[in-house]
C-alpha cells in the first residue's frame, strides 16, 4: 500500500508540474525579471553598487548634462522608492536646481521653456510657446521655410498666473496655421541679441500610406532617470518625429505648496526636444493641482496656462480632450480627470468624434489616455475601470488600433482583448480575445521621483503579453496603412536595443478575418 501511495503521490506531483508549465506557457504572457535580477538604481534590496561590466550603456560621467558633483552611486537618490520626509512633506529626489539641464539661457529676459505642439486639426499648424521671466518680451515670432526667401511674422498672446505664493513669468503662445506640409521651418523669438532660433518639420499631408514615427513618453518628471529617458529618446536611431506625451509632466505637486518653480525647471529641461518637435499633450493626475487648503480651487491651472492644445479645431470645449490628424494617424486624447459619464461634454464630444474618423484617409486610430484600462500591477489596479466600462465598447466598434496610457510607473503591453459582454445576469466579466479590440500599452515609466512599481498581480493575467518595471520610452513606427512597428527601450540598455517589440496589423485595413490568436501565444504581429 505504501509503494502504491508513493506512486500515486508521484503521479499527482508530475501532473501538477505539467499543469504549472502549461499555465506558465499559455495562461499569461512574459514577465521580465530584468529589474529584480539586476543591481543598481531603485531596485529591491539588497542594494548593489554597479561596477565594471555591470554598468549600463549610459552617458559617460563627464557628459556636460551631469554636474561635476553628481551624487555618488551610494547616495540616497539611488535607494529603492526612497521617500525622505520633512514635516511630513514628501521631498522628491529630483535633479538639483543648479543642474545644467535646468540652465537659464543668458540674457536679462531671454525666452526660455520653449516648446511646440500641433496647432490645428490637419497638422499644418503649430503653437509655439515660451516664457520670459521678468517682463513681456517681443510677442512676435519670425518664421520661414527652409527654401523660403522671406520671413513671415506672427503675434503671440501673453498671460501670467498666480498659484499660492508663486507668480509665473510671462507666458507667450503663438498659433501659426498657414504652413506647408512636409517642410522644415525655422523660427525666432526674443529681441535683439537675446533672440533665439529653433526649427521644426511639419508632417506630411494626411494620407493612408504616409509613414511617420511617434515617440512615446509618460510620467517623466525631472530626476536623473528622467534625464536618461529623454537622452535615450533623443539618441534612438528610430528618430521619433513627434512625441505623444501620456501625462504627468513636472511633478511639481510633490513639493510643498505645489512649488511652481518646478514647472519652470521642467520647461527648461524638455526644451532641448520640445522646441524642435511637437509634443502632443495628455493631462495626468499630477496636473490637477487642486489644493483648496491653500486657496487653489481651479483644477489644471499651471498646465492649461503653460501648455496649450488645439482643442477648438476638433470641436472640443476643453483643452484636456481633443483630436488631431498627423500623417496617417488619427489621434484622440481623452481626459481621465474630467467628467466623462453620459451627457457630459466629453462624452458627447467623443460620441461624435469616433463617428467622424475617416479610416481611408487616416487608417491608424490611436487613443491617448493617462489612466490605463488594462494592466496587471498592484498599484493603480482597476483605477480606470469606470472609464473602461463606459468607452471600451466604442473602442471595439470603431476598431481602435492601439491605446497608450501612463500613470502606472512601469511598462506593459496587452493582447487584443475586450470585456464588453457583461450584463447584470450573464456573469460574463472576463476579458476575452477580440480581434476588433486595440492593443493596450502602458508606458508610465519616464523616470519620475515616485519610482518604479515592481509589485505585480500573480499569476500574470492572460491579457498581459509583456510587462517589466523599468524606466524607458517607446516608438511607434507607422509603415503604411496596414503595418506599424512598436518598440520599447529600457534605459539600462543602449539607445538602439529593443526590450520589447510587436508588429501591429491595422484593424481597419489589415486585421485577419475570423482568426483568434489566443492567449499566451506571442506571434510577431498583433
Secondary structure, DSSP 4 states (H G I P E B T S, - for coil): -HHHHHHHHHHHHHHHHHHHHHIIIIIS-EE--HHHHS-STT-SSSP----GGG--SPPPTT-TTS-TTPPPTTSGGGSTT--EEETTEEE--PPPTT-GGGPPPSSSS--EEEEEEE-SSSSS-EEEEEEESSS----EEEEEETT-SS-EEEE-EEE--EETTEE--EEEEEEE--PPSS-EEEEEESSGGG-EEEEEEPPPPP-TT--EEEEEE-S--SSHHHHHHHHHHHH-TT--SEEEE-S--S-GGGSGGG-THHHHHHHHHHHHHHTTS-EE----GGG---BGGGTB-STTHHHHHH----GGGGT-SSTTSEEEEETTEEEEE--TTS--STTSHHHHHHHHHHHH--TTT--EEEEEEEE-SS--BSTTTTTTHHHHHHHHHHHHHHT--EEEEESSSSEEEE-SEE-----TTT---S-EE-TTSPEEEEE--S--TT-----B-SSPPTTEEEEE---EEEEEEE-SSSEEEEEEEETTS-TT--SEEEEEE-TTTTPPSS----TT---SB-
